[in-house]
């Protein structure tokens, strides 16, 4: 127990400037020892801030993990009401401590229990005025002074450690010097303790004898000393009795002081409560006090003048502050508070009704007034702006915020009235605007009023000034209305150029109108209160510095079309219709508030439909317009998405439709290619859709240059080129006048030239395929048409090769009857230079008849035939030299003669 006490004092109490004076190991009474965890009850002393000694009782348990101890429950000794020892006569280990509730304990031993109870009794006697009751406790434990015989006994009986050390007296300097002198004179003191003790005993006997003689010699003095001692004891007893009487007096004074201290504490608490109550009442009055000038503004304030609006706004905000004051629920039940709240609610109801009526009339009036301004822009390709109406309504913004909180129903009704009146106006303006755009696209409008900068046309039809091939070609790629998609006339290009300008102007006019209306609705109707993520940290910091609430609520939506080979297209905006999903990166997430989206849909109910009809009209006017629309619409989607506008969603939906029209346009071109038929009465030449692909690609590259939608054009290229390749093969197999190899050779050569000139990365493999097809068909045509000009000689040579393959040696071939030298000379004599030249001239005429002038491959084919003829010539000469050596048998013409023949024939044609 001593070890545990030392450990607890060191780990638990010493760090907190406390001293452990009592300790007992206990378990909860009534529980089995195995199931009940043991703990320690400790009594400890500490000195408070005021210098008074404080006594606490702790329950200490060992931590679940490790060997450390921690305080679980703490009581002050003042809280102890009863100490129940259970039985005064029997020695049992159970006892109860009555604090705010009864705690039943079982000590590990009866001795530890008695020592702890005795310690509690002594501490209460010394430090408490109102002492706890000790019942069923033996009287021997309730003693003031217990003299310990040892340190261990003192610990068991609960006497403070300080009592053990009171009888200890340190050696004086003289005594310490004498002891050192004695030990230095006895060298054996350290090595032989028994010898040292014997010497000390002898010296003590001598000293005792000397003392006895001295005492006997001074007997009278001893008697006088004894009498003095008796007198001293008597005086000490008198002083002690007086001290006891003083102690009793002081004890009563101490009790009175304790009572006075308690009363002073109660007075302090009461004064503090009174002060808090006064502060609470003052706060309540201040929160529920509405100045008379604010009440007058709410009742009769002028809502049609700027000053009146400001006064009413301030009054409404003060009223809102009073209605939503932070009041304790208990104070809200006070009659005065309830009466004041009823007064405020009535004021709020009357003012909200008056405000709603005024704004309702204002919305209707503005809708009618703006309707008269439509005629201003009737002859211009321009949408009217509504800045004046927004400027007139802006002063009511704060009042609308108040109304949204005070009367949500009236707020929603006002929003509906505003949307109803403005939607009719916007619908009429947009329809007139688009009708004007249609007239301008068809060349009936005033082009001078477009005011479109030439710089804005970069990457579109503005770069189509380069002249296109104006040849008239039959069987070209067809558009929706079966008209050639590329026409060389300047009027067609001018109309497409005009369409590009008009369409860009239309989209550009929608942006400021819709964005201005959206910004106004966000501010005026406070529709972004539940959003939002800041666009950038810089914007957030700027808004914080300037106090711009609207800037803090600025939304942003990122829109991105996902390319795919199948419909429907995926789109990152929400709720756009069939198959359209949300795919917005987290780092760029910007979401339009649902209320704002609903408001904008109510204001522009037919915008998407009108824009869709306009796109359909433009597509029917010229299928080629879908390419312009795809580029322009993509640019405007990118521009509007940064503003997070309702218009960006509308443009995004229209972009999907434009993309589908473009894909349909490409599909129609593929169908036209597949259904293309060429004339069978004349030679084929370059097929029309091959010619027109060059024009198509040049113009498409000009339109899509620098556009993010070039990937869509790349896919269209791949589909068109595949269709062209497939149908070149189809047409080449059906033509009766022109050999298949010629059609394949010429058209693939032309496609190779086009793709090499365009340098489109996605068509690199197709370019290589075109070159491969061209070369293969050139070789096939050359071998087939050239044939074997020296037919008999070729037959003779083939026979020689056959014999050699059968095992006849080369030098023995001349002894074969059919392949003798005479037979060889006979065959060679038939192929004179004149005959060969005549045969080659006839061959050139056939080639000239098959090939077309468009591609002009005469020289290429003729050179290939020349090389093939020389190859055959060399084969013949090599075999003759091998099988008929030293026979002086040679052809009548040389390679130089052959080259001269081919050159002369080419020059003559």
PEUR-V146419 format. One record per run of one state. SS is the DSSP state (alpha for helix, beta for strand, coil for the rest). FROM is the first residue (numbers start at 1). TO is the last residue. If there is no record, write none. Layout:
# PEUR-V146419
ss:SS from:FROM to:TO
ss:SS from:FROM to:TO
This chain:
# PEUR-V146419
ss:coil from:1 to:1
ss:alpha from:2 to:16
ss:coil from:17 to:17
ss:beta from:18 to:28
ss:coil from:29 to:38
ss:beta from:39 to:47
ss:coil from:48 to:52
ss:beta from:53 to:62
ss:coil from:63 to:68
ss:beta from:69 to:76
ss:alpha from:77 to:79
ss:coil from:80 to:81
ss:beta from:82 to:84
ss:coil from:85 to:93
ss:beta from:94 to:98
ss:coil from:99 to:101
ss:beta from:102 to:107
ss:coil from:108 to:109
ss:alpha from:110 to:127
ss:coil from:128 to:132
ss:beta from:133 to:135
ss:coil from:136 to:138
ss:alpha from:139 to:141
ss:coil from:142 to:150
ss:alpha from:151 to:157
ss:coil from:158 to:160
ss:alpha from:161 to:164
ss:coil from:165 to:172
ss:alpha from:173 to:185
ss:coil from:186 to:187
ss:alpha from:188 to:191
ss:coil from:192 to:192
ss:alpha from:193 to:217
ss:coil from:218 to:218
ss:alpha from:219 to:287
ss:coil from:288 to:291
ss:alpha from:292 to:300
ss:coil from:301 to:305
ss:alpha from:306 to:323
ss:coil from:324 to:330
ss:alpha from:331 to:333
ss:coil from:334 to:334
ss:alpha from:335 to:371
ss:coil from:372 to:373
ss:alpha from:374 to:377
ss:coil from:378 to:386
ss:alpha from:387 to:394
ss:coil from:395 to:396
ss:alpha from:397 to:406
ss:coil from:407 to:407
ss:alpha from:408 to:441
ss:coil from:442 to:446
ss:alpha from:447 to:449
ss:coil from:450 to:453
ss:alpha from:454 to:457
ss:coil from:458 to:460
ss:alpha from:461 to:463
ss:coil from:464 to:477
ss:beta from:478 to:478
ss:coil from:479 to:483
ss:beta from:484 to:484
ss:coil from:485 to:489
ss:alpha from:490 to:524
ss:coil from:525 to:536
ss:alpha from:537 to:546
ss:coil from:547 to:548
ss:alpha from:549 to:552
ss:coil from:553 to:560
ss:beta from:561 to:562
ss:coil from:563 to:569
ss:beta from:570 to:571
ss:coil from:572 to:585
ss:alpha from:586 to:588
ss:coil from:589 to:593
ss:alpha from:594 to:603
ss:coil from:604 to:606
ss:alpha from:607 to:621
ss:coil from:622 to:624
ss:alpha from:625 to:641
ss:coil from:642 to:645
ss:alpha from:646 to:674
ss:coil from:675 to:687
ss:alpha from:688 to:704
ss:coil from:705 to:709
ss:alpha from:710 to:734
ss:coil from:735 to:739
ss:alpha from:740 to:758
ss:coil from:759 to:760
ss:alpha from:761 to:786
ss:coil from:787 to:790
ss:alpha from:791 to:805
ss:coil from:806 to:809
ss:alpha from:810 to:815
ss:coil from:816 to:816
ss:alpha from:817 to:819
ss:coil from:820 to:820
ss:alpha from:821 to:829
ss:coil from:830 to:832
ss:alpha from:833 to:850
ss:coil from:851 to:857
ss:alpha from:858 to:883
ss:coil from:884 to:894
ss:alpha from:895 to:908
ss:coil from:909 to:909
